[in-house]
Amino acid sequence: MLHGSLFRVSRLHMFAGAVVLMALAYYNLSLSALTAILFFALYHRSRERHKAQQQAFAAYVESLSFHIDQAGLYALHHLPMAIIVFDEAGKVHWRNQLGADWLDRNFCAGDDIGQVCPELAMIRNWEKSQTRIIVSGERYLQITCKPTEVGESGEKRLFTAYISDVSASECTRLKSQAAMPVFAYIQIDNLSDVLKGLSETQRSGIIAAVNTKLAEWASETDSYIKRFAEDMYLAIFNRQSLDKILNDKFDILDRIRAIQGGNKIPVTLSIGVSAEEESILLLGQKAQAGLDLALGRGGDQAAVYANGKMQFYGGKAKAVEKNTRVKARVVSQAIHELIEDAELVLIMGHAHEDFDSLGSAIGLAVMARHLEKPTYIVLSQPGSAVDKLSELLADYEEYRTIFISPAQAASILKEANSDKTLLFVSDTHRPDLTAAPELLSEVEKVIVIDHHRRAEDFITSPLLVYLEPSASSTSELVTELLTYFDDNIDMNRLEASALYAGIVVDTKNFAVQTGVRTFEAASYLRRIGADPRLVRQLFRVDLESLRHRAEIIGNATQLPGGIIVAECPSGVKNIQMVAAQAADMLLNLEGVQVSFVLFAADDMINISARSQGDVNVQVLMESFGGGGHQTMAGAQLKNITMEEVRQRLVELVQKQIEESEADETHSATRSERSR
């Protein structure tokens, strides 16, 4: 630009000089020639001087650029931040010296990033800039990686990782986290049953033994524990102690379970733990909610709210049947009052209704009809159980229109007073498993009656909850409620048989999960007209289903550890029922502790799990997002193959068996030491 400007100025001067020379030539030719020579000499000298200045300026710019490049390169190599550039194939393109020093590896361009730092190799899957902290030796390193866009020519995408040493701040954070307070509510969940029938000396001995075990546990974990009721304790410790307790998988549950009284009933604890909350108030509330959850799941377990999620430990003992019926009477009276105030009663169970879900729904409908309230039972879809009951109920006029679809229920709700509508949910408490989940948001007054162990996802803000994991079935619970509902209540033969069928199906003909109250409920139903022959008729299967069941059993694979797994072929009618029946039958084989039947339905892989009791299939199915009972559970999985499910099942069962054996060994060792 400078050269062009000078040329334009010189051209102007030349034009002016030419005009002057022409004027001089007119008056004096000799003087004009002399002036022209002088003018040319001056122009030549100015041009040479300008060229020299240009060369000097170019040299200066080149020197400055060199020094800037050198300074930039020096800065990149000596920045207080490590930088590594690599492509999506994992090949390192460049790194500065800190990149090698901090990762404790002397690598260079061309090396595989996966060999240098496995955490960085995972970055190749990132679609946008992310940050994470890794541990390298004694350092905590914060990695921020920014992927580049892929060019039109299709060259490999590059990733630039910026790594900072955050050891000081991370150590401070970890120390602060380790010192954060943790609250735990501890309850002896079966104290009344344990102490029943014992002498005062025996009662005092059991309580003293529990207190001693808890005091020892508190000393080992640097915890403070305080008893504030006969069966309630409050424990306070820090997050570091909680990590130790989690690593030991709450072995205090096993220690306490080893305590037995004269009636041979083991003592069990329920624990609710809360950590990482912003205030003491929230810690207390979450710990109490965890305790309620542990109790609702049957006790003998710890519910821990930490790391932003709920985790469960224990749950090995079977839920103890409650001898008192005070709660049933109180709940029945509350339901009576709520139905009286309602103008419309809707009842629904879980999707793919079985006889327990339908039987308990019919029992609840008996209550509502006794008080002359419009009543409907919402069904997810037609099925074997629904079809068989519908055929028998067709003889009763009041039941011809009682079964409706979710769409019909939504239409009825539009014309009803939502404040005066009562919705019963039976045989499930998980929103996504109900026959019509959308109804839960449309009705304010919801009553939950269930016998499954409580899961983390529960129906939001129910008006009333009657959850008894010790009960054999929801039909048993509803039968008890009916006995206290009204002295003048009347049930016909089919209604009583439907409830009886619900008990029979969940107890496998009174073989599992039965107690005194189960037989009392069954005897009550028999007295009012339940017909076992009618129930057998409901449970009849066609020849095709029987053949499919035999096919499932025929392809079953028995594995070490008492595990047996089978797969159900596709295209089977009533596949869910057939798979459940096959799982029950597989459990009768010699040496089998736990059985699984896998089947595909509704674009998902379903699992029907059964156990003799030593393996808690409820805990196993919860790891797959399902749930159920200790001896009977199930789950549904998406985006996974049958073989992957099989492998995960076997690994989890074997792990649980090994942990149970290890717990027994540790318990025996502790007992020997205590002597």
URZI-V414606 format. One record per pair of residues at least 12 apart in sequence whose ideal C-beta (glycine too) atoms are under 7 Angstrom apart, sorted by the first residue. I is the first residue (numbers start at 1). J is the second residue. Records with the same first field share a line. If there is no record, write none. Layout:
I = J + J
This chain:
3 = 54
6 = 50
17 = 39
21 = 35 + 36
76 = 96
77 = 96 + 97
79 = 96
81 = 98 + 162 + 163 + 164
82 = 96 + 98 + 99 + 102 + 163
83 = 95 + 96 + 99 + 160 + 162
84 = 99 + 161
85 = 158 + 160
86 = 113 + 159
87 = 156 + 157 + 158
88 = 124 + 156 + 157
89 = 156
90 = 112 + 113 + 114 + 121 + 124
91 = 110 + 112
92 = 107 + 109 + 110 + 111 + 113
93 = 109 + 158
94 = 109
99 = 163
102 = 136 + 139 + 141 + 163 + 165
103 = 116 + 117 + 136
104 = 136 + 137
119 = 134 + 143
120 = 143 + 161
123 = 145 + 159 + 161
124 = 159
126 = 145 + 147
129 = 144 + 145 + 146
130 = 145
131 = 143 + 144
133 = 166 + 170
139 = 165 + 167
140 = 166 + 167 + 170
141 = 163 + 164 + 165
142 = 164 + 166
143 = 161 + 163
144 = 162
145 = 159 + 160 + 161
146 = 160
147 = 159
177 = 239
178 = 238 + 239 + 240
179 = 238
180 = 238 + 239 + 275 + 276
181 = 236 + 238 + 283
182 = 237 + 238 + 239 + 242 + 273 + 274 + 275
183 = 236 + 274 + 283 + 284 + 287
184 = 235 + 271 + 272 + 273 + 287
185 = 234 + 272 + 287 + 288 + 291
186 = 233 + 235 + 269 + 271
187 = 231 + 232 + 269 + 270 + 291
188 = 210 + 231 + 267 + 269
189 = 268 + 269 + 270 + 295 + 299
190 = 265 + 268 + 299 + 320
191 = 230 + 231
193 = 265 + 320
194 = 206 + 261 + 265 + 267
195 = 261
196 = 263
197 = 263
198 = 261 + 262 + 263
202 = 261 + 262
206 = 259 + 261 + 267
209 = 259
210 = 256 + 259 + 267
211 = 227
213 = 255 + 256
214 = 233
217 = 252
218 = 235
221 = 237 + 241 + 244 + 245
222 = 237 + 241
223 = 235 + 236 + 237 + 241
224 = 236
239 = 275
242 = 275 + 306
249 = 313
250 = 271 + 302 + 313 + 314
251 = 666
252 = 269
253 = 269 + 300 + 301 + 302 + 314
254 = 663 + 667
255 = 670
256 = 268 + 269
257 = 300 + 317
258 = 667 + 671
266 = 317
268 = 299 + 300 + 317
269 = 300
270 = 291 + 294 + 295 + 299 + 301
271 = 291 + 294 + 302
272 = 287 + 288 + 289 + 290 + 291 + 293 + 294 + 303
273 = 287 + 290 + 302 + 304 + 305
274 = 286 + 287 + 290 + 305
275 = 305 + 306
276 = 306
286 = 305
290 = 303 + 304 + 305
293 = 454
296 = 454 + 467
297 = 315 + 453 + 454 + 469
298 = 315 + 319 + 453 + 469
299 = 319
300 = 314 + 315 + 316 + 317
301 = 313 + 314 + 315
302 = 314
310 = 456
315 = 616 + 619
316 = 616
318 = 630
319 = 469 + 470
320 = 470
321 = 470 + 515 + 516 + 517
322 = 470
325 = 480
328 = 480 + 481 + 484
329 = 484
331 = 466 + 481
332 = 481 + 484 + 485
333 = 484
334 = 464
335 = 367 + 447 + 481
336 = 485 + 486
338 = 422 + 445 + 447
339 = 367 + 368 + 371 + 373 + 422
340 = 371
342 = 373 + 420 + 421 + 422
343 = 416 + 417 + 420 + 421
344 = 374 + 416 + 420 + 421
345 = 368 + 373 + 374 + 375 + 422
346 = 376 + 378 + 409 + 421 + 423 + 439 + 443
347 = 361 + 364 + 365 + 375 + 377 + 378 + 424 + 426
348 = 377 + 378 + 425 + 434 + 435 + 436 + 439
349 = 361 + 426 + 427 + 428 + 435
350 = 427 + 428 + 433 + 434 + 435
351 = 380 + 433 + 434 + 435
352 = 380 + 383 + 576
353 = 379 + 380 + 383 + 385 + 386 + 435
354 = 385 + 505
355 = 385 + 501 + 502 + 505 + 538
356 = 427 + 473 + 474 + 475 + 502 + 505 + 506
357 = 426 + 427
358 = 385 + 386 + 389 + 498
359 = 475 + 498 + 499 + 501 + 502
360 = 426 + 427 + 449 + 474 + 475 + 478 + 502
361 = 377 + 426
362 = 495 + 498 + 499
363 = 475 + 478 + 479 + 482 + 499
364 = 424 + 426 + 478
365 = 377 + 402
366 = 482 + 489 + 491 + 495
367 = 482 + 485
369 = 398
370 = 486 + 489
375 = 402
376 = 402 + 404 + 409 + 412
377 = 402 + 403
378 = 404 + 406 + 409 + 435 + 436 + 439
379 = 403 + 405 + 435
380 = 435
383 = 574
384 = 574 + 577
388 = 538
389 = 498
390 = 403
392 = 494
393 = 494
396 = 492 + 494
406 = 435 + 436 + 438
409 = 436 + 439
410 = 438
413 = 442
418 = 442 + 443 + 444
419 = 444
421 = 443 + 445
422 = 445 + 447
423 = 439 + 443 + 445 + 446
424 = 447 + 449
425 = 446 + 448 + 459
426 = 449 + 450 + 474
427 = 450 + 474
428 = 450 + 452
429 = 448 + 450 + 452 + 454 + 458 + 459 + 467
430 = 455 + 457
431 = 457 + 459
440 = 459
445 = 463
446 = 459 + 462 + 463
447 = 462 + 463 + 464
448 = 462 + 465 + 467
449 = 466 + 474 + 477 + 478
450 = 467 + 474
451 = 468 + 469 + 471 + 473 + 474 + 477
452 = 469 + 627 + 628 + 629
453 = 469 + 618 + 627 + 629
454 = 467
455 = 622 + 627
470 = 515
472 = 503 + 506 + 507 + 513 + 514 + 515 + 518
473 = 502 + 503 + 506 + 507
474 = 502
475 = 499 + 502 + 503
476 = 503 + 517 + 518 + 521
478 = 499
479 = 499 + 521 + 524 + 525
480 = 521
483 = 524
491 = 528
492 = 529
493 = 529 + 531
496 = 525 + 528 + 529 + 530
497 = 530 + 531 + 534 + 535
499 = 525
500 = 522 + 525 + 530 + 535
501 = 535 + 538
503 = 518 + 521 + 522
504 = 535
508 = 584
512 = 631
513 = 629 + 631
544 = 573
545 = 573 + 574 + 578
548 = 569 + 572 + 578
549 = 578 + 581 + 582
551 = 569
552 = 566 + 568 + 582 + 597
553 = 566 + 582 + 585 + 586
555 = 567
556 = 586
559 = 650
561 = 653 + 654 + 657
562 = 591 + 592 + 593 + 594
563 = 593 + 594 + 650 + 653
564 = 586 + 589 + 592 + 595
565 = 596 + 646 + 649
566 = 582 + 586 + 597
567 = 598 + 642
568 = 597 + 598 + 599
570 = 600
575 = 599 + 601
576 = 601
579 = 597 + 599 + 608
580 = 608
582 = 597
583 = 595 + 596 + 597 + 608 + 609 + 610
584 = 610
587 = 610 + 612
593 = 611 + 612 + 614 + 615
594 = 610 + 611 + 615 + 617 + 653
595 = 610
596 = 609 + 649
598 = 642 + 645 + 646
604 = 636 + 637 + 638
605 = 637 + 640 + 642 + 645
606 = 634 + 636
607 = 621 + 624 + 626 + 634 + 635 + 645
608 = 634
609 = 621 + 633 + 634
610 = 631 + 632
611 = 630 + 631
613 = 630 + 631
615 = 653 + 656 + 657
616 = 630 + 656
617 = 630 + 631 + 632 + 633
618 = 630 + 633
620 = 652 + 653 + 656
621 = 633 + 634 + 635
623 = 652
624 = 637
